[in-house]
Amino acid sequence: MKVKVRFFAASREAMGTGEIEQEIPPGSTVEELMTLLANEYPALRPYARLIKVAVNRQYAAPETELREGDEVACLPPVGGG
């Protein structure tokens, strides 16, 4: 199945693009997608642990199961106060 993955900030710079379409096995989770991306795109590895993930515009836990056509956003950590 395919999901759309969008990148922002440093992860966008590392990837050299703001968006890719990624093929993943049915039943894959957010965590499995992030592991796959880090393995497939070495430039993303330094950011993989810092990225927060949203699925269809809602923050998602690592165990969130993905579905065909989901939009996954790789967001930079939020700081400030």
C-alpha positions in Angstrom: 0.0 0.0 0.0 1.1 3.6 -0.5 1.2 6.6 1.9 2.2 10.1 1.2 5.0 11.3 3.5 5.6 15.1 3.9 8.8 16.5 5.3 9.4 19.9 7.0 12.4 21.9 8.3 15.6 19.9 8.7 14.1 16.6 7.5 13.0 18.4 4.3 16.5 19.7 3.7 18.0 16.3 4.4 15.6 14.6 1.9 16.0 17.2 -0.7 12.2 17.2 -1.2 9.1 18.1 0.7 7.1 15.0 -0.2 7.4 11.4 -1.3 5.1 8.5 -1.9 6.2 5.5 0.0 5.2 1.8 -0.5 4.7 0.0 2.8 3.4 -3.4 3.8 -0.3 -3.5 4.8 -0.7 -3.2 8.6 2.5 -1.1 9.0 2.7 1.3 11.9 4.2 4.8 12.2 7.2 3.3 13.9 7.8 0.8 11.1 7.4 3.5 8.5 10.0 5.7 10.3 12.4 2.7 10.5 12.0 2.0 6.9 12.6 5.6 5.9 15.7 5.9 8.1 17.1 2.7 6.4 16.1 3.7 2.9 17.2 7.4 3.2 20.5 7.6 5.3 20.3 11.4 5.2 17.2 11.2 7.4 18.8 9.1 10.1 20.1 12.0 12.3 16.6 13.4 12.5 14.6 10.2 12.9 14.5 10.2 16.7 13.6 13.9 16.9 10.7 13.9 14.4 7.1 14.1 15.6 4.6 12.4 13.3 1.1 13.4 12.4 -1.2 11.1 10.4 -3.9 12.9 8.5 -3.2 16.1 10.4 -3.4 14.5 13.9 -0.4 13.7 16.1 0.1 9.9 16.0 1.7 7.4 18.4 4.4 5.0 17.1 2.0 2.1 17.3 -0.6 3.9 15.1 -1.5 1.6 12.1 -1.3 3.3 8.7 -3.9 2.8 5.9 -3.7 3.2 2.1 -3.6 6.8 1.1 -2.8 8.2 4.6 -0.8 11.5 4.7 2.1 11.2 7.1 3.8 14.5 8.2 7.3 14.4 9.6 7.3 17.5 11.9 10.3 19.1 13.6 10.4 19.1 17.4 8.5 22.0 18.9 10.3 24.1 21.5 9.9 27.4 23.3 8.1 28.7 26.2 
